[in-house]
């Protein structure tokens, strides 16, 4: 069966180890404070900020918005335009919020890594709603990766090779590859497999980019103890190249990376 270029990216955000690891990391609290207990049927009313998204964020300057959310307003609007239709559902919780607020919560969560207590307070929602919102938007992003990370083909592949040649003078390069470890809390399942060579728990991300530092392929979700070379062998792009080499790396083109990516 021939490879589908739109199915190359593997972003297993829904792996149980990642979900539980992120859950532990983001729900961890300072500890030590006195807690008030309520009767089982008594609902506690929490005072929350109600206007941060509605009134404060629109007042941010372009630089302040980018500083807080790690992307420009223009990019945010593009992502919102693409994902908004998928965030309109009839389920309770985060679906009752507008897609823009859902996306703001998640984009704030990803780079800042605050505990959900702080995120919920900032955006005026419950911790459970903030968590479900993050999960739902992450799932939607996962389903839409093929719209953003695309391996160059045809004329775009030729242009990619020309751009790399202009930078370094080295011929035939169409992409670069490297990996990194994304730290997670110790998962509940198979904990030892997630301990990497630097002795912390992680999942591995392999990224490939063009000459403009734009991702053309992403493969992630593999536990941290796996060697970089093995990750490359498991990746969708490796399987695609093996099946259709002239489509993905024609005329002796290639990609480059450090030695660890190729030798186990």
Secondary structure, 3 states (H helix, E strand, C coil): CCCCHHHCCEECCCCHHHHHHHHHHHHCCCCCCCCCCCCCCCCCCCCCCCCHHHHHHHHCCHHHHHHHHCCCHHHHHHHHHHHHHHHCCCCCHHHHCCHHHHHHHHHHHHHHCCCHHHHHHHHCCCHHHHHHHHHHHHHHHHHCHHHCCCCCCCHHHHHHHHHHHHHHCCCCEEEEEEEEEEECCCCCCCHHHHECCCCCEEEEEEEEECCCCCEEEEEEEEECCCCHHHHHHHCHHHHHHHHCHHHHCCCCCEEECCHHHCCC
